[in-house]
């Protein structure tokens, strides 16, 4: 068992407590208003679970850059900030994607719509659900900002500015990546077009929305907070970009083939949402004209038709794309490992980075 594996349970508990405390602080001013009880309860529910990857990455960045033991540096407010921002993004994602479940439970907009129906209120229940969920995401974003301000207030002035700039860059890139992702989903798929799934465009979305957001930025935030220089940050980015890309590509595979009981998402979830993934781009490039017509039919259809076609699409992807996709992931894993800045790090820090690579790229959920 690596030092990362042995530390994760305690670290996750620390992150959970810090995240809840940050929600407490944001919701405290309205605690006496009974009308807000369902809204604030939804905030707690939205932050009550998760793998805590991003906060863990921040702790890893601090440990790697300082040469200290993982979790030795107290970064609770930073951990809360990145987790609250993630919760905010997920609530908004679920509205954008019309998702029914998240981690095996109904999504916030569905819960709010159900509350509307149960009370017999005026107006449209789905509109109320989506509006309330958007506002819930905004509340969580505000809580994340408050936690980040608390954190940087403890840092020396020049360092505080660098960390805050990195944090704002992170959520700016997520918004841009999310827009590009939504834009891609609106384009019809033409069965006779070789470039119907553009791998470079897809990888740009992965870079902005996942690799940098989920891995590179959190590690960099932790490293910058302990005073890491630009050379070390560049070395870490060279390692983490391919690993972060592999992280998303592994997620794409799980999104089509993962066990819903393990992943917490419906089977074929990415297909049901019409996601353009590297897995689909590779599959498309290797598919016959007949198979491309099946794929085009699935992506050009409504959600119900996609539900009916999940097995057919999964069969084509298994035959035409999954093996090459796995090779691509392995290539990225090796690329990241070759870029580890060993000359600038202690042996323990190098080992910790490699443990992070395994955690990100060899997961099953």
Number of C-alpha atoms within 10 A of each C-alpha: 6 10 13 21 11 10 13 16 11 11 19 19 12 17 22 21 14 21 26 18 16 21 23 16 12 20 21 11 9 12 13 10 8 9 10 13 14 12 19 21 11 19 27 16 13 22 21 13 12 13 11 20 20 23 31 26 25 27 28 28 31 30 24 28 25 21 15 15 18 22 20 10 15 11 19 23 23 29 30 32 29 32 27 29 22 26 24 26 20 17 25 21 15 20 19 14 14 16 20 17 15 17 15 14 11 12 22 30 28 23 20 23 20 16 16 19 16 10 8 10 11 9 10 11 20 17 14 21 21 23 15 19 27 21 15 23 24 17 21 29 21 18 25 28 21 18 26 21 16 14 21 19 11 11 15 11 10 9 17 19 14 15 23 19 12 17 21 12 13 21 19 15 18 22 14 13 21 20 13 17 20 15 10 18 15 11 11 13 19 17 19 11 10 12 13 18 22 18 18 11 16 21 19 16 23 25 22 22 24 24 24 24 25 25 26 27 25 28 29 28 29 28 26 25 26 18 19 19 11 10 11 18 20 13 15 23 23 19 25 31 22 25 31 27 27 28 27 23 25 21 21 23 21 22 22 23 16 20 16 18 12 12 18 15 23 20 20 24 21 19 24 26 17 20 19 24 25 24 25 26 22 21 26 26 17 17 18 14 12 10 19 24 16 16 26 19 19 24 26 17 15 13 16 10 14 23 16 12 20 17 14 15 24 18 11 21 26 13 12 21 22 18 15 14 23 16 11 16 22 17 15 23 26 14 17 23 19 12 15 19 21 13 9 14 17 16 13 16 23 19 17 21 25 19 16 20 22 14 16 23 21 14 11 14 16
